[in-house]
Amino acid sequence: MRETIGGRGVLEGAFALLEALDEHGGQAGLTQLVRATGLPKTTVHRLLDQLADLGAVERAGRGYRIGSRVFRLGRFWQPELRDLAKERLPALSARMRASLVLVVPREGRALVAAGAVLPADDVPAWPGRALPPGTAAGRLLAAHHPALAEPDTDALEIREAGYATESETITAGLCCAAVGIRTPDGRVGAALAAVLPARRDPVSAVAGLAGTARSFGTALAECARRNRAG
């Protein structure tokens, strides 16, 4: 990335650094960030100083980490979906005895919007996390948004069935199933996934997920009507 004094070049550099911090688990050293972004060391140092002054990053020992301002602003991402998830997913998770993850297609990736994780499960479901390739939610979304991933030979089958599954392709001992959540215009705008022990058939979770997905779609449509009226 070429160094530019102002405008888009500075913004691109700043966001490249924030992305690199995210990819390093939220914290990284100067050398790691130079390597990850391809920017000159002087540019990285200057941008980090500016981001630190703005509260977008914080100094952490000899490195840097995501700052409170980014976290504070990010709390308002996907408010309707996250409010619905907070209201409805914990009870569904307890009833299904499964961890649940709500996923949306953004930035060419499948990103976690919210989750309800059982205490015994080790499921990374923090908002903004990009799912690795091959998850049920990722496959479901890619079947409806081909730009998210390489073409899936099962995409047509997934669209016709209305769900996607996987078993132990991501994590040993776990399987998952995902269904789509329709936006008010009828598109699949999000996926709701259940993470289960591999001994359970992931298809068994589809009916419970589908009912909640339909209720999410109905609630989103009602919210859209209120917004238009207001």
N, C-alpha and C positions, 0 to 999 in steps of 0.2 A: 504494500500500500504506500503510495507516494505521500510525502509530507506536504501539507498545504497549510497556509497561514490561517485562513478563515473559512467560514461557510461549511459546505458539506464535508470537506476533508477532515475538519476538526471533529464534527459530529460522528463521522464514521470511525475515526480513531478512538474517540471516547467510548462508543458502543462496542468496538472491538475489544477494548480492555475490560469492559464490564462482562462481555460474553466469555472472555478468557478466564476471568475470576470465577464465573459460574461453572465453567468446565473443569476448573481445578478445585471444585468443592467450596467455592466462596472465598478462598484465600490463596495467595501466591506471592512469590518473591519477584523482584524486578527482572532478574534474568529469565525466569519462567515466562513472564508476560511479554518480554521482548521476543523470545523464541516463538511464543504462541501467536502473536499478532504480526510478526514480520516488520514491525515499525522500528525505526532507529531508537537506540537507547535514550538519547537526549529527548526525543519526542515523547517516549513513554514516560520518562521522568517528569517532563513538563505537564503532560496531560493528567498524570496521577496527582500532581500537586494541585492542579485546578479542580479536579474531581473531589479531592480531599477538602479543599476550601468550601466546596458546595455541599459537602455531606454525602456525596454519592459513593465515596469510598472512605475507608478509615485506615490509618496506619496500624499495623499489628506486628510488633517486634521489628524485624528487618524486612517485613513484607507488607502487603495490603490485603484488605478484605472488603466485601460489599458493605456499604454504609447504611446508616439508618434511614436516610432520605429515600433511597431506592426502595427499601422495604416498606416505608410508610406509603409511598405513592403506589406501590404494587398491590397494596391491600384492596384497592378498588378495581382490580382487574376482574372481569366476568362477574359483576355483582349479583345479577339475577340467578345465574347457575349456582354460584357459591352459596347464596342464601337458601336456595332450594336444597342443596346438598346438606347444609348444616341442619336444616329442618327435618329432612326425611331419611338421609342415609344411615345415621346411627341405629335407628330402629330396624331398618331393613338388614343391616349388617348383623345385628344380634339375632334376628329371626332366621337368616340364612346361615348363620355361623360362618361368615366369610368376610374378608376384608373387601371393601369396595373402593373403586377409583373412578372419578369422573374426568374424562379426557376430551380436549378440543383440538382441532387442526389449526395451527398457527405457525407462521414463519417457515412453512414447508416441513413441519414436524408435528408429531402428536405430543401435546403438552398437557401435563396434569393440571386441572383446575381446582380439584378438591378431592378429599378422600375420607373414608371412615375405616381405620385400620384396627383390627383386633389386637389386644395387648400381646398375644402370643406370636403374632406374625411379624416378620421383618420385611415389610413392604415399603419401599421408599415412595411415598405418595405426597411429597410436599409440593405446593402450587408452583408452577413454572418449570418443573422437571420434565425434560424430554425423555420419552420412553425409548428403550432400545428397539431395534428392528425385530419383528416377529411376535410381538405381543398380540393378544386377541384384540385389544382396543385399537392398536395401531393397524392391524390387518383390516378390521371393520371400517375404520376411517379411510384407509387407503383404497378400499374397494369403491368408496363414494367420492374420494378426492385423490385421483391418480397421481397428482404432483407430489404427494407425501412420500412415495416410495417407488421402488422398482415395480413394474407390473407383476401382480400376484396371479398365478395361474388359477387360483380359486376365487378370484374377485367376482366373477359372474355368479358363482355358486353362493358366495357370501351375501351378495345383494339379494338373490332370490330367497335364501333361507332367512335373512334378517338378523343373522348373528354370526360370530366368528369364535373359534376356540383354539387353544394350544395347550399342550401338556409337556411340561419339563423341557421345553425348548429354550426357556429363559433362565429358570431356576430349578435345580434338582428338587424334587419333592413337591412342586407346586404346579397347578394347572390354572387356566383361567378361561372365562367366557365373557363375551361382550355383545351388547346390542346397541342400536343407534337411537339417538334422541333427535326428534324432528324439530326443526325451527318453524316459525309460523308460516313460512312460504313452502313448507313441505320438504326441504332438504335435510339430510342428515348432518346436523351441525355439531354433534358431540357424541361421545360413546360412554356407556356405563358398563364397567367391567367388575366381575367378581373374581377374587383370587382364592383358590381352594386347595386343600391337600390333594396330591396327585391320585390318591386312592379313590377320590370321588369323581364321578363322571361330570365333566364341565357342562355338558348339555342339560344336566339336571337343574342348573342355575338359571337357564334362559328364561323360563316362564316368570320367575320372580323378578328378574331384571326387566323383562319386557313390560310388565305392569307398571313398574316405577318409571320406566322411560316414557311410557304414554302419559303418565300423570305429569312428568316434567314438561313434555311437549304442550299439554293443555295449559299448564301454568304459564309457560313462556308466551303462548298465544294470547292469554288473558292480559299479561303484563304489556305486550305490544299494543293491544287495543287500548289499555289505559293510557299508555304513553302518547298514542295518536290523539286520543280524546283530550288529554291534558295539555 
